[in-house]
Amino acid sequence: MSDEYEKLVAAFTRHLEVERSLSAHTIRAYLGDLESLIAHLEQIGVKSIAQLELIHLRSWLANQQVKGGARTTLSRRAVSVRLFTKWAVKNMYLEKDVAATLATPKGHRTLPEVLGIDDAKTAMDSMATRAAEDETPMTLRDVAMVELLYATGARVAELCGLDLGDIDYNRQTIQVLGKGNKERVIPLGNPAMRALKKWL
């Protein structure tokens, strides 16, 4: 690492320790990301931080991805470099914040695990047992909530947004407001209707 880059890292370290008062673990992560960037810059012939451009940052992240870097790591590195360039502009190492428009790679999202039939039955039975042993409005409400979630496949947020007027007792349906303010009507089975009526 050149003298200029070493001085830059030392100044940024002081900023993280003194001005930001970050934990040692967080500082290590930020500095590791900065040193990785600097190694990439030196490899591609960028001798001074003043020459840093957005294209260099993108090539650094792309290079990490090609080497098999996890999306969460790439996302953290994008955040680290944005913090660094903001600091560098404020302290006149850079004329403009070249990372301000750098997109953060989205983390890999996996579908949540769902209950199997046996697990769902166990959950429903345990709720029914609890309600039978202690039939309070709270336990009856909990049973109704679990029955509704199980019967409809509604999200918890959708369940929380329900009103009594959303229930059609004659047709045994419930109207929920989902993502993007999209309304949908979902049929309710007899167990869910019974649990709902008992709680009400």
Summary of the structure (lengths in Angstrom):
residues: 200
radius of gyration: 27.4
end to end distance: 70.6
largest distance: 78.8
contacts: 518
relative contact order: 0.08
helix: 64%
strand: 6%
